[in-house]
Amino acid sequence: MSTPDTDGKKAPRFTSFQLTPPGSEATPCGCGDACASPEQPTELLSANRFSWKVSGMDCAACARKVENAVRQVAGVKQVQVLFATEKLLVDADSDIRAEVESAVTKTGYALRSEDAPEAEAPSRLRENLPLILLIVLMAVSWGLERINHPLGNLAFIATTLVGLFPIARQALRLIKSGSWFAIETLMSVAAIGALFIGATAEAAMVLLLFIIGERLEGWAASRARKGVSALMALKPDTATRLRDGQRETVAQRDLRPGDIIEVAAGGRLPADCQLISSFASFDESALTGESVPVERAEGEAVPAGATSVDRLVQLRVVSEPGASAIDRILRLIEEAEERRAPIERFIDRFSRIYTPAIMLVALLVAVVPPLLMGAEWQPWIYKGLTLLLIGCPCALVISTPAAITSGLAAAARRGALIKGGAALEQLGSIHHIAFDKTGTLTVGKPRVTAIQPLNGETENSLLALAAAVEQGSSHPLATAIVTEAQSRNLPLPQATSQRALAGSGIEAQVDGQRVLICAAGKFEAAGFAQHIEQLESAGQTVVLVVRNEELLGILALRDTLREDAREAIDALHQLGVQGVILTGDNPRAAAAIAGELGLEYRAGLLPEDKVTAVSALNAQAPLAMVGDGINDAPAMKASTIGIAMGSGTDVALETADAALTGNRLTGLAQMISLARATRANIRQNITLALGLKGIFLVTTLLGITGLWLAVLADTGATVLVTANALRLLNKK
């Protein structure tokens, strides 16, 4: 059937998504034979810009390490690592590709051309073998410790050395590349310091916890990148091109502006196009988020990724390769990533000052008094080793991940997936939330909301007649009408000669009479104009049922609110969190939903408009973006934190920093409340860890405490912060 937007206006054209004007020629790269050579491992984007894909980054801090390494290369003017897309961009005065690749390789990461296929991923067993080995060694060490202390102590030393080897090797690589006090250095110092004073079990446990955390971060990062790459799946790899009356299958990248292509019913468009066929309906929800297909007439623009709903269509390509609507969304995600500073873990930042300062103080305590004051060496070396233990950041290292792990586990129990500690900490600072409408605040599927029979018809007879005509149609409104009739167990009359009418609706013969289902405005409904206007103003879509030019009644359909939407918004308001709706839907539908929930709204937004709105709001205060569609992905990346609905698309789920796996909006308030509690817990843990160390630092220098109390203080601090973090698991 045919149904325009509920405000009677046509959906906006997608010409704003073209990165280059239709028919323009691609800009040559200017790199001569370098681009064409298959031996070149990178792609030269311009005379002075190079681009690679980086492999091996497990967290956003890795991006900074790669940048530090590349900055050491002579001739580099600017370097940028886009963590979400694993892309390294380098501006240089000359061709320094070999030097950059060598510098990055020495830090433990790998570079490859953007066009090169990814290396085959190792098996899970092989990938997790170091972690499994360390767990087994830890278990053996604990067992030996219970039987024979000296043997158990040796076992813990061996376990620590096995776990320390790859971490210390990476620390040395990073030191050579300019990252002197990365988290690997911090962990190496912590483990070696613990071994020096005999805390062998603690040294091994800290390394085990660190490696587990690294594996979890690597898994989350790879999942997020798969979500971004899934955008490209919206464009088919091949297309059917018409040339000289002949059909030929060509690669999507070979299409050029002016080419005529054919797309079958249910097929996706490989590029931005202009419709040649007289009329067709397209599902553009991948880009606009609107669940109702949009009707396009001859000459109108249709974006890449849209699906032809019910017919074979012919279209003219208008976008250059790499410049379609989908490509534009990918570019927006990258731009949003560039505008956000790389997320640095707290402990890595703090270690820049804490670790070298403690090491320096311990060294000075051990050597200065004997050298300058003639004091005995042994007592002051003893004090230096004691300070090294006090400085061992075991409790500090555990304080943040222990709280975060507990917070993430508590969130998972409540149907919320939060992707890492950085996202959890950011979520705790949120005081404003932007909502997509369709599929987020609403169910995402139209439903029949009102039936108004006329001229002696009943609700059931009118609904049965409409369902008979609509039966077999794939249009969402038609599906909603048929579903409503089925839910009432209505017998449907036999309909024949069904025919879609371009721009009008659908008609069929029922009992020898012509029955037409059409949108309001396509048939004169004298006396009911005001009633129809009231329904449309309430955000509903109105269709008319006409038999032999006689109006039999009116059906109203609407994408209804989620059952828990009001409860969720009220709970957010109690936390002091305000909301705004950002939607690609028409203003009437948006106003109706916003009015019911007491929210502000901005309607008729394309994906790039959402990014602009989110960026402006995010500049005022930390903002969360909640959505479910591919069109929401760039806005999620531009916000402080993106939250996806569990029923959303794969790209929205993977791009987001958090997801409501239970698909209930009430989980938002629970997530924010838990995140705030986690932030408070982290502050408490850091205060405990540093406070105890500060006290024992003073008492050690005064000669009041020695090694055994230092061990007790360090272990005690670890126990305290861990116990404090576990309280989050019981938070209601």
Secondary structure, 3 states (H helix, E strand, C coil): CCCCCCCCCCCCCCHHHCCCCCCCCCCCCCCCHHHHCCCCCCEECCCCEEEEEEECCCCHHHHHHHHHHHHCCCCEEEEEEEHHHCEEEEEECCCCHHHHHHHHHHCCCEEECCCCCCCCCCCHHHHCHHHHHHHHHHHHHHHHHHHCHHHHHHHHHHHHHHHHHHHHHHHHHHHHCCCCCCHHHHHHHHHHHHHHCCCHHHHHHHHHHHHHHHHHHHHHHHHHHHHHHHHHHHCCCEEEEEECCEEEEEEHHHCCCCCEEEECCCCECCCCEEECCCEEEEECHHHHCCCCCEEEECCCEECCCCEECCCCEEEEECCCCCCCHHHHHHHHHHHHHHHCCCCCCHHHHHHHHHHHHHHHHHHHHHHHHHHHHCCCHHHHHHHHHHHHHHHCCHHHHHHHHHHHHHHHHHHHHCCCEECCHHHHHHHCCCCEEEECHHHHHEEEEEEEEEEEECCCCCHHHHHHHHHHHHCCCCCHHHHHHHHHHHHCCCCCCCEEEEEEECCCEEEEEECCEEEEEEECCCCCCCCCHHHHHHHHHCCCEEEEEEECCEEEEEEEEEEEECCCHHHHHHHHHHCCCEEEEECCCCHHHHHHHHHHHCCEEECCCCHHHHHHHHHHHHHHCCEEEEECCHHHHHHHHHCCEEEEECCCCHHHHHHCCEEECCCCCCHHHHHHHHHHHHHHHHHHHHHHHHHHHHHHHHHHHCCCCCHHHHHHHHHHHHHHHHHHHHHHHHCC
